[in-house]
């Protein structure tokens, strides 16, 4: 069972494809977590960069759209593929700090916020 799934939609983000998964893996210390990058039809080396990390980050999963169908659809694809009880999303352009997910998980554990089921 996977406790946490982090979904990251990306398109033409080759420059972030190596640093971001590493940063997420450092921030999310849950053993049973997974990191799902959904490539939304990139025309650069985003997918190749991510695939090169798959041996380094065992919990990294990569899903590809054959063509660009939009960020919302990429998030939907990731959520549908997620195995976690808790799902978090991050932007692929590093606008969001992965450490915030750990803070939210801590608040959930302490009962400071209530989980919502959809």
Backbone atoms as SQL, in Angstrom:
CREATE TABLE atoms (id INTEGER PRIMARY KEY, chain TEXT, resi INTEGER, resn TEXT, atom TEXT, x REAL, y REAL, z REAL);
INSERT INTO atoms VALUES
  (1, 'A', 1, 'UNK', 'N', 0.838, -1.183, 0.000),
  (2, 'A', 1, 'UNK', 'CA', 0.000, 0.000, 0.000),
  (3, 'A', 1, 'UNK', 'C', 0.886, 1.251, 0.000),
  (4, 'A', 2, 'UNK', 'N', 0.498, 2.221, -0.781),
  (5, 'A', 2, 'UNK', 'CA', 1.224, 3.481, -0.868),
  (6, 'A', 2, 'UNK', 'C', 0.465, 4.522, -0.055),
  (7, 'A', 3, 'UNK', 'N', 1.154, 5.205, 0.827),
  (8, 'A', 3, 'UNK', 'CA', 0.513, 6.204, 1.681),
  (9, 'A', 3, 'UNK', 'C', 0.342, 7.538, 0.969),
  (10, 'A', 4, 'UNK', 'N', 1.305, 7.917, 0.149),
  (11, 'A', 4, 'UNK', 'CA', 1.303, 9.240, -0.475),
  (12, 'A', 4, 'UNK', 'C', 1.688, 9.137, -1.939),
  (13, 'A', 5, 'UNK', 'N', 0.924, 9.841, -2.773),
  (14, 'A', 5, 'UNK', 'CA', 1.268, 9.983, -4.188),
  (15, 'A', 5, 'UNK', 'C', 1.438, 11.462, -4.477),
  (16, 'A', 6, 'UNK', 'N', 2.597, 11.828, -5.023),
  (17, 'A', 6, 'UNK', 'CA', 2.852, 13.201, -5.432),
  (18, 'A', 6, 'UNK', 'C', 2.778, 13.234, -6.954),
  (19, 'A', 7, 'UNK', 'N', 1.851, 14.037, -7.482),
  (20, 'A', 7, 'UNK', 'CA', 1.626, 14.127, -8.921),
  (21, 'A', 7, 'UNK', 'C', 2.250, 15.424, -9.438),
  (22, 'A', 8, 'UNK', 'N', 3.050, 15.302, -10.506),
  (23, 'A', 8, 'UNK', 'CA', 3.702, 16.474, -11.094),
  (24, 'A', 8, 'UNK', 'C', 3.460, 16.462, -12.605),
  (25, 'A', 9, 'UNK', 'N', 2.584, 17.355, -13.096),
  (26, 'A', 9, 'UNK', 'CA', 2.410, 17.453, -14.546),
  (27, 'A', 9, 'UNK', 'C', 3.555, 18.284, -15.143),
  (28, 'A', 10, 'UNK', 'N', 4.111, 17.825, -16.253),
  (29, 'A', 10, 'UNK', 'CA', 5.209, 18.554, -16.887),
  (30, 'A', 10, 'UNK', 'C', 5.033, 18.582, -18.398),
  (31, 'A', 11, 'UNK', 'N', 5.559, 19.626, -18.981),
  (32, 'A', 11, 'UNK', 'CA', 5.640, 19.738, -20.440),
  (33, 'A', 11, 'UNK', 'C', 6.830, 20.622, -20.757),
  (34, 'A', 12, 'UNK', 'N', 7.768, 20.079, -21.498),
  (35, 'A', 12, 'UNK', 'CA', 8.985, 20.806, -21.887),
  (36, 'A', 12, 'UNK', 'C', 9.678, 21.421, -20.672),
  (37, 'A', 13, 'UNK', 'N', 9.938, 20.569, -19.690),
  (38, 'A', 13, 'UNK', 'CA', 10.603, 20.991, -18.449),
  (39, 'A', 13, 'UNK', 'C', 11.914, 20.232, -18.252),
  (40, 'A', 14, 'UNK', 'N', 12.666, 20.021, -19.318),
  (41, 'A', 14, 'UNK', 'CA', 13.902, 19.240, -19.233),
  (42, 'A', 14, 'UNK', 'C', 14.865, 19.789, -18.183),
  (43, 'A', 15, 'UNK', 'N', 14.919, 21.119, -18.032),
  (44, 'A', 15, 'UNK', 'CA', 15.851, 21.711, -17.072),
  (45, 'A', 15, 'UNK', 'C', 15.471, 21.401, -15.627),
  (46, 'A', 16, 'UNK', 'N', 14.212, 21.099, -15.375),
  (47, 'A', 16, 'UNK', 'CA', 13.753, 20.756, -14.022),
  (48, 'A', 16, 'UNK', 'C', 13.586, 19.252, -13.820),
  (49, 'A', 17, 'UNK', 'N', 13.731, 18.499, -14.897),
  (50, 'A', 17, 'UNK', 'CA', 13.418, 17.074, -14.837),
  (51, 'A', 17, 'UNK', 'C', 14.327, 16.289, -13.902),
  (52, 'A', 18, 'UNK', 'N', 15.542, 16.701, -13.705),
  (53, 'A', 18, 'UNK', 'CA', 16.420, 16.006, -12.754),
  (54, 'A', 18, 'UNK', 'C', 16.360, 16.624, -11.361),
  (55, 'A', 19, 'UNK', 'N', 16.446, 17.936, -11.233),
  (56, 'A', 19, 'UNK', 'CA', 16.460, 18.510, -9.881),
  (57, 'A', 19, 'UNK', 'C', 15.145, 18.311, -9.107),
  (58, 'A', 20, 'UNK', 'N', 14.014, 18.466, -9.776),
  (59, 'A', 20, 'UNK', 'CA', 12.738, 18.418, -9.058),
  (60, 'A', 20, 'UNK', 'C', 12.431, 17.057, -8.445),
  (61, 'A', 21, 'UNK', 'N', 12.559, 15.943, -9.163),
  (62, 'A', 21, 'UNK', 'CA', 12.296, 14.655, -8.511),
  (63, 'A', 21, 'UNK', 'C', 13.231, 14.392, -7.326),
  (64, 'A', 22, 'UNK', 'N', 14.475, 14.828, -7.453),
  (65, 'A', 22, 'UNK', 'CA', 15.418, 14.663, -6.337),
  (66, 'A', 22, 'UNK', 'C', 14.965, 15.479, -5.125),
  (67, 'A', 23, 'UNK', 'N', 14.530, 16.700, -5.383),
  (68, 'A', 23, 'UNK', 'CA', 14.065, 17.571, -4.301),
  (69, 'A', 23, 'UNK', 'C', 12.817, 16.979, -3.629),
  (70, 'A', 24, 'UNK', 'N', 11.908, 16.453, -4.429),
  (71, 'A', 24, 'UNK', 'CA', 10.701, 15.829, -3.874),
  (72, 'A', 24, 'UNK', 'C', 11.085, 14.612, -3.043),
  (73, 'A', 25, 'UNK', 'N', 11.974, 13.775, -3.556),
  (74, 'A', 25, 'UNK', 'CA', 12.393, 12.570, -2.827),
  (75, 'A', 25, 'UNK', 'C', 13.041, 12.924, -1.494),
  (76, 'A', 26, 'UNK', 'N', 13.812, 14.001, -1.452),
  (77, 'A', 26, 'UNK', 'CA', 14.417, 14.444, -0.187),
  (78, 'A', 26, 'UNK', 'C', 13.357, 14.965, 0.784),
  (79, 'A', 27, 'UNK', 'N', 12.373, 15.669, 0.263),
  (80, 'A', 27, 'UNK', 'CA', 11.350, 16.295, 1.103),
  (81, 'A', 27, 'UNK', 'C', 10.332, 15.281, 1.621),
  (82, 'A', 28, 'UNK', 'N', 10.040, 14.284, 0.820),
  (83, 'A', 28, 'UNK', 'CA', 9.030, 13.287, 1.173),
  (84, 'A', 28, 'UNK', 'C', 9.753, 12.038, 1.640),
  (85, 'A', 29, 'UNK', 'N', 9.845, 11.874, 2.932),
  (86, 'A', 29, 'UNK', 'CA', 10.629, 10.768, 3.489),
  (87, 'A', 29, 'UNK', 'C', 9.804, 9.517, 3.751),
  (88, 'A', 30, 'UNK', 'N', 8.542, 9.539, 3.372),
  (89, 'A', 30, 'UNK', 'CA', 7.681, 8.372, 3.580),
  (90, 'A', 30, 'UNK', 'C', 8.161, 7.234, 2.677),
  (91, 'A', 31, 'UNK', 'N', 8.467, 6.116, 3.286),
  (92, 'A', 31, 'UNK', 'CA', 8.957, 4.953, 2.526),
  (93, 'A', 31, 'UNK', 'C', 7.951, 4.503, 1.461),
  (94, 'A', 32, 'UNK', 'N', 6.677, 4.567, 1.806),
  (95, 'A', 32, 'UNK', 'CA', 5.663, 4.041, 0.896),
  (96, 'A', 32, 'UNK', 'C', 5.093, 5.116, -0.025),
  (97, 'A', 33, 'UNK', 'N', 5.830, 6.197, -0.230),
  (98, 'A', 33, 'UNK', 'CA', 5.374, 7.248, -1.128),
  (99, 'A', 33, 'UNK', 'C', 5.786, 6.976, -2.563),
  (100, 'A', 34, 'UNK', 'N', 5.060, 7.579, -3.479),
  (101, 'A', 34, 'UNK', 'CA', 5.415, 7.480, -4.892),
  (102, 'A', 34, 'UNK', 'C', 5.396, 8.880, -5.494),
  (103, 'A', 35, 'UNK', 'N', 6.219, 9.063, -6.508),
  (104, 'A', 35, 'UNK', 'CA', 6.307, 10.338, -7.210),
  (105, 'A', 35, 'UNK', 'C', 5.943, 10.054, -8.661),
  (106, 'A', 36, 'UNK', 'N', 4.868, 10.674, -9.120),
  (107, 'A', 36, 'UNK', 'CA', 4.382, 10.416, -10.473),
  (108, 'A', 36, 'UNK', 'C', 4.536, 11.680, -11.312),
  (109, 'A', 37, 'UNK', 'N', 5.380, 11.609, -12.325),
  (110, 'A', 37, 'UNK', 'CA', 5.503, 12.698, -13.285),
  (111, 'A', 37, 'UNK', 'C', 4.671, 12.332, -14.503),
  (112, 'A', 38, 'UNK', 'N', 3.783, 13.226, -14.898),
  (113, 'A', 38, 'UNK', 'CA', 2.962, 13.012, -16.086),
  (114, 'A', 38, 'UNK', 'C', 3.443, 13.977, -17.156),
  (115, 'A', 39, 'UNK', 'N', 4.069, 13.436, -18.186),
  (116, 'A', 39, 'UNK', 'CA', 4.556, 14.257, -19.284),
  (117, 'A', 39, 'UNK', 'C', 3.410, 14.503, -20.259),
  (118, 'A', 40, 'UNK', 'N', 3.122, 15.767, -20.483),
  (119, 'A', 40, 'UNK', 'CA', 2.003, 16.151, -21.335),
  (120, 'A', 40, 'UNK', 'C', 2.481, 16.543, -22.733),
  (121, 'A', 41, 'UNK', 'N', 3.072, 15.578, -23.414),
  (122, 'A', 41, 'UNK', 'CA', 3.472, 15.785, -24.804),
  (123, 'A', 41, 'UNK', 'C', 4.687, 16.666, -25.011),
  (124, 'A', 42, 'UNK', 'N', 5.693, 16.521, -24.169),
  (125, 'A', 42, 'UNK', 'CA', 6.911, 17.333, -24.310),
  (126, 'A', 42, 'UNK', 'C', 7.589, 17.107, -25.646),
  (127, 'A', 43, 'UNK', 'N', 8.184, 18.177, -26.167),
  (128, 'A', 43, 'UNK', 'CA', 8.948, 18.063, -27.412),
  (129, 'A', 43, 'UNK', 'C', 10.451, 18.191, -27.152),
  (130, 'A', 44, 'UNK', 'N', 10.831, 18.300, -25.873),
  (131, 'A', 44, 'UNK', 'CA', 12.251, 18.372, -25.517),
  (132, 'A', 44, 'UNK', 'C', 12.660, 17.049, -24.858),
  (133, 'A', 45, 'UNK', 'N', 13.711, 17.062, -24.076),
  (134, 'A', 45, 'UNK', 'CA', 14.240, 15.820, -23.485),
  (135, 'A', 45, 'UNK', 'C', 13.696, 15.539, -22.071),
  (136, 'A', 46, 'UNK', 'N', 12.545, 16.104, -21.736),
  (137, 'A', 46, 'UNK', 'CA', 11.977, 15.906, -20.396),
  (138, 'A', 46, 'UNK', 'C', 11.863, 14.428, -20.038),
  (139, 'A', 47, 'UNK', 'N', 11.269, 13.639, -20.900),
  (140, 'A', 47, 'UNK', 'CA', 11.045, 12.216, -20.607),
  (141, 'A', 47, 'UNK', 'C', 12.366, 11.473, -20.463),
  (142, 'A', 48, 'UNK', 'N', 13.306, 11.755, -21.319),
  (143, 'A', 48, 'UNK', 'CA', 14.606, 11.081, -21.241),
  (144, 'A', 48, 'UNK', 'C', 15.311, 11.416, -19.926),
  (145, 'A', 49, 'UNK', 'N', 15.231, 12.679, -19.519),
  (146, 'A', 49, 'UNK', 'CA', 15.832, 13.091, -18.247),
  (147, 'A', 49, 'UNK', 'C', 15.185, 12.344, -17.078),
  (148, 'A', 50, 'UNK', 'N', 13.869, 12.246, -17.100),
  (149, 'A', 50, 'UNK', 'CA', 13.157, 11.548, -16.027),
  (150, 'A', 50, 'UNK', 'C', 13.496, 10.060, -16.023),
  (151, 'A', 51, 'UNK', 'N', 13.509, 9.448, -17.187),
  (152, 'A', 51, 'UNK', 'CA', 13.823, 8.011, -17.275),
  (153, 'A', 51, 'UNK', 'C', 15.223, 7.716, -16.750),
  (154, 'A', 52, 'UNK', 'N', 16.151, 8.627, -16.965),
  (155, 'A', 52, 'UNK', 'CA', 17.518, 8.439, -16.466),
  (156, 'A', 52, 'UNK', 'C', 17.552, 8.404, -14.936),
  (157, 'A', 53, 'UNK', 'N', 16.570, 9.023, -14.290),
  (158, 'A', 53, 'UNK', 'CA', 16.507, 9.051, -12.825),
  (159, 'A', 53, 'UNK', 'C', 15.823, 7.832, -12.222),
  (160, 'A', 54, 'UNK', 'N', 15.179, 7.026, -13.038),
  (161, 'A', 54, 'UNK', 'CA', 14.372, 5.926, -12.505),
  (162, 'A', 54, 'UNK', 'C', 15.182, 4.899, -11.711),
  (163, 'A', 55, 'UNK', 'N', 16.457, 4.759, -11.992),
  (164, 'A', 55, 'UNK', 'CA', 17.273, 3.835, -11.194),
  (165, 'A', 55, 'UNK', 'C', 17.712, 4.484, -9.881),
  (166, 'A', 56, 'UNK', 'N', 17.872, 5.800, -9.906),
  (167, 'A', 56, 'UNK', 'CA', 18.269, 6.532, -8.703),
  (168, 'A', 56, 'UNK', 'C', 17.100, 6.717, -7.729),
  (169, 'A', 57, 'UNK', 'N', 15.925, 6.968, -8.272),
  (170, 'A', 57, 'UNK', 'CA', 14.730, 7.198, -7.450),
  (171, 'A', 57, 'UNK', 'C', 13.726, 6.103, -7.792),
  (172, 'A', 58, 'UNK', 'N', 13.762, 5.032, -7.020),
  (173, 'A', 58, 'UNK', 'CA', 12.953, 3.852, -7.316),
  (174, 'A', 58, 'UNK', 'C', 11.459, 4.128, -7.283),
  (175, 'A', 59, 'UNK', 'N', 11.025, 5.089, -6.490),
  (176, 'A', 59, 'UNK', 'CA', 9.584, 5.355, -6.381),
  (177, 'A', 59, 'UNK', 'C', 9.080, 6.361, -7.408),
  (178, 'A', 60, 'UNK', 'N', 9.919, 6.694, -8.395),
  (179, 'A', 60, 'UNK', 'CA', 9.537, 7.592, -9.477),
  (180, 'A', 60, 'UNK', 'C', 8.805, 6.805, -10.559),
  (181, 'A', 61, 'UNK', 'N', 7.623, 7.287, -10.901),
  (182, 'A', 61, 'UNK', 'CA', 6.850, 6.712, -12.007),
  (183, 'A', 61, 'UNK', 'C', 6.684, 7.789, -13.072),
  (184, 'A', 62, 'UNK', 'N', 6.733, 7.375, -14.323),
  (185, 'A', 62, 'UNK', 'CA', 6.604, 8.318, -15.437),
  (186, 'A', 62, 'UNK', 'C', 5.463, 7.849, -16.329),
  (187, 'A', 63, 'UNK', 'N', 4.536, 8.760, -16.584),
  (188, 'A', 63, 'UNK', 'CA', 3.415, 8.492, -17.478),
  (189, 'A', 63, 'UNK', 'C', 3.496, 9.517, -18.599),
  (190, 'A', 64, 'UNK', 'N', 3.252, 9.081, -19.817),
  (191, 'A', 64, 'UNK', 'CA', 3.354, 9.982, -20.963),
  (192, 'A', 64, 'UNK', 'C', 2.037, 10.109, -21.695),
  (193, 'A', 65, 'UNK', 'N', 1.672, 11.342, -22.047),
  (194, 'A', 65, 'UNK', 'CA', 0.606, 11.583, -23.008),
  (195, 'A', 65, 'UNK', 'C', 1.268, 11.626, -24.379),
  (196, 'A', 66, 'UNK', 'N', 0.645, 11.067, -25.361),
  (197, 'A', 66, 'UNK', 'CA', 1.196, 11.064, -26.713),
  (198, 'A', 66, 'UNK', 'C', 1.251, 12.445, -27.345),
  (199, 'A', 67, 'UNK', 'N', 0.408, 13.329, -26.836),
  (200, 'A', 67, 'UNK', 'CA', 0.385, 14.701, -27.338),
  (201, 'A', 67, 'UNK', 'C', -0.055, 15.610, -26.197),
  (202, 'A', 68, 'UNK', 'N', 0.096, 16.892, -26.376),
  (203, 'A', 68, 'UNK', 'CA', -0.288, 17.859, -25.357),
  (204, 'A', 68, 'UNK', 'C', -1.810, 17.938, -25.266),
  (205, 'A', 69, 'UNK', 'N', -2.345, 17.630, -24.063),
  (206, 'A', 69, 'UNK', 'CA', -3.802, 17.741, -23.858),
  (207, 'A', 69, 'UNK', 'C', -4.123, 18.616, -22.648),
  (208, 'A', 70, 'UNK', 'N', -3.122, 19.237, -22.064),
  (209, 'A', 70, 'UNK', 'CA', -3.354, 20.220, -21.020),
  (210, 'A', 70, 'UNK', 'C', -2.972, 19.771, -19.626),
  (211, 'A', 71, 'UNK', 'N', -2.647, 20.770, -18.796),
  (212, 'A', 71, 'UNK', 'CA', -2.207, 20.505, -17.427),
  (213, 'A', 71, 'UNK', 'C', -3.302, 19.804, -16.599),
  (214, 'A', 72, 'UNK', 'N', -4.532, 20.249, -16.735),
  (215, 'A', 72, 'UNK', 'CA', -5.617, 19.637, -15.954),
  (216, 'A', 72, 'UNK', 'C', -5.772, 18.164, -16.282),
  (217, 'A', 73, 'UNK', 'N', -5.676, 17.821, -17.544),
  (218, 'A', 73, 'UNK', 'CA', -5.776, 16.409, -17.945),
  (219, 'A', 73, 'UNK', 'C', -4.567, 15.618, -17.445),
  (220, 'A', 74, 'UNK', 'N', -3.405, 16.260, -17.429),
  (221, 'A', 74, 'UNK', 'CA', -2.206, 15.589, -16.921),
  (222, 'A', 74, 'UNK', 'C', -2.367, 15.293, -15.428),
  (223, 'A', 75, 'UNK', 'N', -2.900, 16.243, -14.687),
  (224, 'A', 75, 'UNK', 'CA', -3.152, 16.009, -13.261),
  (225, 'A', 75, 'UNK', 'C', -4.156, 14.872, -13.098),
  (226, 'A', 76, 'UNK', 'N', -5.225, 14.900, -13.894),
  (227, 'A', 76, 'UNK', 'CA', -6.244, 13.838, -13.829),
  (228, 'A', 76, 'UNK', 'C', -5.621, 12.470, -14.113),
  (229, 'A', 77, 'UNK', 'N', -4.769, 12.400, -15.123),
  (230, 'A', 77, 'UNK', 'CA', -4.085, 11.147, -15.445),
  (231, 'A', 77, 'UNK', 'C', -3.283, 10.662, -14.243),
  (232, 'A', 78, 'UNK', 'N', -2.546, 11.568, -13.614),
  (233, 'A', 78, 'UNK', 'CA', -1.738, 11.204, -12.454),
  (234, 'A', 78, 'UNK', 'C', -2.575, 10.749, -11.276),
  (235, 'A', 79, 'UNK', 'N', -3.659, 11.458, -11.008),
  (236, 'A', 79, 'UNK', 'CA', -4.534, 11.094, -9.885),
  (237, 'A', 79, 'UNK', 'C', -5.160, 9.721, -10.128),
  (238, 'A', 80, 'UNK', 'N', -5.577, 9.469, -11.342),
  (239, 'A', 80, 'UNK', 'CA', -6.184, 8.162, -11.662),
  (240, 'A', 80, 'UNK', 'C', -5.171, 7.021, -11.530),
  (241, 'A', 81, 'UNK', 'N', -3.902, 7.312, -11.788),
  (242, 'A', 81, 'UNK', 'CA', -2.860, 6.289, -11.690),
  (243, 'A', 81, 'UNK', 'C', -2.304, 6.146, -10.272),
  (244, 'A', 82, 'UNK', 'N', -2.606, 7.112, -9.424),
  (245, 'A', 82, 'UNK', 'CA', -2.048, 7.135, -8.063),
  (246, 'A', 82, 'UNK', 'C', -2.506, 5.938, -7.250),
  (247, 'A', 83, 'UNK', 'N', -1.600, 5.441, -6.436),
  (248, 'A', 83, 'UNK', 'CA', -1.891, 4.311, -5.544),
  (249, 'A', 83, 'UNK', 'C', -2.026, 4.763, -4.098),
  (250, 'A', 84, 'UNK', 'N', -1.727, 6.021, -3.832),
  (251, 'A', 84, 'UNK', 'CA', -1.684, 6.527, -2.467),
  (252, 'A', 84, 'UNK', 'C', -3.048, 6.834, -1.882),
  (253, 'A', 85, 'UNK', 'N', -3.098, 6.780, -0.560),
  (254, 'A', 85, 'UNK', 'CA', -4.292, 7.202, 0.163),
  (255, 'A', 85, 'UNK', 'C', -4.394, 8.722, 0.170),
  (256, 'A', 86, 'UNK', 'N', -3.257, 9.371, 0.099),
  (257, 'A', 86, 'UNK', 'CA', -3.177, 10.833, 0.072),
  (258, 'A', 86, 'UNK', 'C', -2.514, 11.225, -1.240),
  (259, 'A', 87, 'UNK', 'N', -3.116, 12.209, -1.925),
  (260, 'A', 87, 'UNK', 'CA', -2.580, 12.673, -3.200),
  (261, 'A', 87, 'UNK', 'C', -2.259, 14.157, -3.078),
  (262, 'A', 88, 'UNK', 'N', -1.053, 14.521, -3.498),
  (263, 'A', 88, 'UNK', 'CA', -0.627, 15.920, -3.523),
  (264, 'A', 88, 'UNK', 'C', -0.162, 16.235, -4.933),
  (265, 'A', 89, 'UNK', 'N', -0.318, 17.484, -5.335),
  (266, 'A', 89, 'UNK', 'CA', 0.163, 17.902, -6.653),
  (267, 'A', 89, 'UNK', 'C', 1.172, 19.035, -6.507),
  (268, 'A', 90, 'UNK', 'N', 2.105, 19.068, -7.426),
  (269, 'A', 90, 'UNK', 'CA', 3.100, 20.137, -7.522),
  (270, 'A', 90, 'UNK', 'C', 3.218, 20.553, -8.974),
  (271, 'A', 91, 'UNK', 'N', 3.577, 21.803, -9.216),
  (272, 'A', 91, 'UNK', 'CA', 3.869, 22.246, -10.577),
  (273, 'A', 91, 'UNK', 'C', 5.255, 21.761, -10.985),
  (274, 'A', 92, 'UNK', 'N', 5.426, 21.501, -12.258),
  (275, 'A', 92, 'UNK', 'CA', 6.710, 21.032, -12.765),
  (276, 'A', 92, 'UNK', 'C', 7.748, 22.117, -12.932),
  (277, 'A', 93, 'UNK', 'N', 7.352, 23.375, -12.754),
  (278, 'A', 93, 'UNK', 'CA', 8.305, 24.467, -12.951),
  (279, 'A', 93, 'UNK', 'C', 8.910, 24.957, -11.637),
  (280, 'A', 94, 'UNK', 'N', 8.785, 24.170, -10.593),
  (281, 'A', 94, 'UNK', 'CA', 9.373, 24.427, -9.277),
  (282, 'A', 94, 'UNK', 'C', 8.828, 25.683, -8.584),
  (283, 'A', 95, 'UNK', 'N', 7.590, 26.050, -8.889),
  (284, 'A', 95, 'UNK', 'CA', 6.972, 27.185, -8.195),
  (285, 'A', 95, 'UNK', 'C', 6.527, 26.790, -6.790),
  (286, 'A', 96, 'UNK', 'N', 6.248, 25.499, -6.595),
  (287, 'A', 96, 'UNK', 'CA', 5.814, 25.005, -5.294),
  (288, 'A', 96, 'UNK', 'C', 6.984, 24.335, -4.585),
  (289, 'A', 97, 'UNK', 'N', 7.060, 24.512, -3.279),
  (290, 'A', 97, 'UNK', 'CA', 8.116, 23.902, -2.485),
  (291, 'A', 97, 'UNK', 'C', 7.673, 22.511, -2.033),
  (292, 'A', 98, 'UNK', 'N', 8.370, 21.452, -2.434),
  (293, 'A', 98, 'UNK', 'CA', 8.005, 20.108, -2.006),
  (294, 'A', 98, 'UNK', 'C', 7.978, 19.941, -0.486),
  (295, 'A', 99, 'UNK', 'N', 8.722, 20.750, 0.243),
  (296, 'A', 99, 'UNK', 'CA', 8.710, 20.674, 1.706),
  (297, 'A', 99, 'UNK', 'C', 7.340, 21.016, 2.280),
  (298, 'A', 100, 'UNK', 'N', 6.533, 21.759, 1.534),
  (299, 'A', 100, 'UNK', 'CA', 5.185, 22.086, 2.000),
  (300, 'A', 100, 'UNK', 'C', 4.325, 20.831, 2.156),
  (301, 'A', 101, 'UNK', 'N', 4.574, 19.826, 1.331),
  (302, 'A', 101, 'UNK', 'CA', 3.807, 18.584, 1.446),
  (303, 'A', 101, 'UNK', 'C', 4.079, 17.925, 2.792),
  (304, 'A', 102, 'UNK', 'N', 5.342, 17.894, 3.188),
  (305, 'A', 102, 'UNK', 'CA', 5.684, 17.316, 4.491),
  (306, 'A', 102, 'UNK', 'C', 5.000, 18.078, 5.623),
  (307, 'A', 103, 'UNK', 'N', 4.911, 19.395, 5.495),
  (308, 'A', 103, 'UNK', 'CA', 4.235, 20.210, 6.515),
  (309, 'A', 103, 'UNK', 'C', 2.746, 19.881, 6.586),
  (310, 'A', 104, 'UNK', 'N', 2.124, 19.712, 5.430),
  (311, 'A', 104, 'UNK', 'CA', 0.700, 19.371, 5.399),
  (312, 'A', 104, 'UNK', 'C', 0.469, 17.983, 5.988),
  (313, 'A', 105, 'UNK', 'N', 1.333, 17.032, 5.657),
  (314, 'A', 105, 'UNK', 'CA', 1.208, 15.680, 6.224),
  (315, 'A', 105, 'UNK', 'C', 1.330, 15.716, 7.747),
  (316, 'A', 106, 'UNK', 'N', 2.243, 16.530, 8.239),
  (317, 'A', 106, 'UNK', 'CA', 2.412, 16.673, 9.684),
  (318, 'A', 106, 'UNK', 'C', 1.139, 17.245, 10.319),
  (319, 'A', 107, 'UNK', 'N', 0.537, 18.234, 9.686),
  (320, 'A', 107, 'UNK', 'CA', -0.712, 18.803, 10.198),
  (321, 'A', 107, 'UNK', 'C', -1.833, 17.767, 10.182),
  (322, 'A', 108, 'UNK', 'N', -1.875, 16.916, 9.152),
  (323, 'A', 108, 'UNK', 'CA', -2.866, 15.837, 9.101),
  (324, 'A', 108, 'UNK', 'C', -2.676, 14.870, 10.265),
  (325, 'A', 109, 'UNK', 'N', -1.428, 14.487, 10.500),
  (326, 'A', 109, 'UNK', 'CA', -1.123, 13.557, 11.596),
  (327, 'A', 109, 'UNK', 'C', -1.528, 14.120, 12.952),
  (328, 'A', 110, 'UNK', 'N', -1.320, 15.419, 13.129),
  (329, 'A', 110, 'UNK', 'CA', -1.635, 16.072, 14.403),
  (330, 'A', 110, 'UNK', 'C', -3.119, 16.417, 14.538),
  (331, 'A', 111, 'UNK', 'N', -3.895, 16.199, 13.467),
  (332, 'A', 111, 'UNK', 'CA', -5.318, 16.521, 13.504),
  (333, 'A', 111, 'UNK', 'C', -5.623, 17.992, 13.339),
  (334, 'A', 112, 'UNK', 'N', -4.636, 18.778, 12.930),
  (335, 'A', 112, 'UNK', 'CA', -4.834, 20.213, 12.749),
  (336, 'A', 112, 'UNK', 'C', -5.698, 20.522, 11.526),
  (337, 'A', 113, 'UNK', 'N', -5.704, 19.603, 10.564),
  (338, 'A', 113, 'UNK', 'CA', -6.592, 19.728, 9.399),
  (339, 'A', 113, 'UNK', 'C', -7.250, 18.382, 9.167),
  (340, 'A', 114, 'UNK', 'N', -8.416, 18.417, 8.549),
  (341, 'A', 114, 'UNK', 'CA', -9.176, 17.206, 8.270),
  (342, 'A', 114, 'UNK', 'C', -8.958, 16.778, 6.819),
  (343, 'A', 115, 'UNK', 'N', -8.743, 15.486, 6.587),
  (344, 'A', 115, 'UNK', 'CA', -8.641, 15.027, 5.210),
  (345, 'A', 115, 'UNK', 'C', -10.002, 15.117, 4.524),
  (346, 'A', 116, 'UNK', 'N', -9.997, 15.364, 3.238),
  (347, 'A', 116, 'UNK', 'CA', -11.231, 15.428, 2.451),
  (348, 'A', 116, 'UNK', 'C', -11.210, 14.320, 1.415),
  (349, 'A', 117, 'UNK', 'N', -12.307, 13.625, 1.314),
  (350, 'A', 117, 'UNK', 'CA', -12.442, 12.581, 0.312),
  (351, 'A', 117, 'UNK', 'C', -13.250, 13.108, -0.855),
  (352, 'A', 118, 'UNK', 'N', -12.796, 12.785, -2.067),
  (353, 'A', 118, 'UNK', 'CA', -13.561, 13.205, -3.240),
  (354, 'A', 118, 'UNK', 'C', -13.939, 12.008, -4.066);
